[in-house]
Amino acid sequence: MEDLVADLPFPAWAKEAVLNAPFVVVRRAETSKGMVAVGIRGPQRGQRLACWLPIGVVKEVITPFDLAERKNWKSVYTGDAPATVTSLEQISLLMKESAYQWGPTGSTGFELATGVSTVKERSDLDLIIDMPGTLSVRTATELLNSMEDISAVRLDIQLNTPYGGISLKEFTAASTVLVKTNHGPVLMDVSNITL
């Protein structure tokens, strides 16, 4: 906790969250040299705190791609699994046939990485797909439709592109998309985005 730097004083919930689970999530933001932009997740949806952490004190990095590759939800949930996890398992079978690197983020990813219970009954399944190469709108639409067809929950899928983070749903349905960059959000015309 003493290594985290924030613009605001740490609220009690943030201190408690880090004491209960010494994990933070990486976020998109500008950083100074030797620092990484991170966030603290509290138990409530609105409890998020942006901070920075010196890279040298990071003990372990668990990426969404690691979580998908390990498929650790099979050992974490031996009985009834939440709908996000059963959907994740179905999507993993679909994604196995693709060449994309992908994985869970949000509450499901956090729970699988940390063991801290964060998934709620009405949780969405947040996913990220690494998209360094080409993706046509048609292929993106087919991928989105296939994933939505087998998911029991609402999906929030981000494409990790050279431009920044782009919503897969927006990419397939809008002429302009919001791109999340390290310098803040930017609106871009889809025709100017080569994925």
Number of C-alpha atoms within 10 A of each C-alpha: 13 5 9 18 17 13 9 9 9 15 10 9 17 20 14 15 18 15 11 10 13 12 22 23 17 17 15 17 17 13 14 10 8 10 17 20 22 22 21 22 24 18 17 9 9 8 13 14 19 19 22 22 22 15 12 9 10 12 7 7 12 13 18 22 20 16 19 21 14 10 16 13 20 13 8 12 13 8 8 8 13 17 20 24 23 19 20 27 18 14 18 18 10 14 18 13 8 11 8 14 18 26 24 26 23 19 22 24 25 23 17 24 20 14 11 16 12 19 21 12 9 11 17 18 24 19 21 22 21 17 18 15 10 11 13 12 15 10 12 18 17 13 17 16 13 13 20 15 10 15 20 17 19 15 20 15 23 24 23 20 20 14 17 18 22 22 17 23 18 15 22 19 13 11 12 15 21 18 21 20 18 15 11 11 14 12 10 15 13 18 8 9 15 13 17
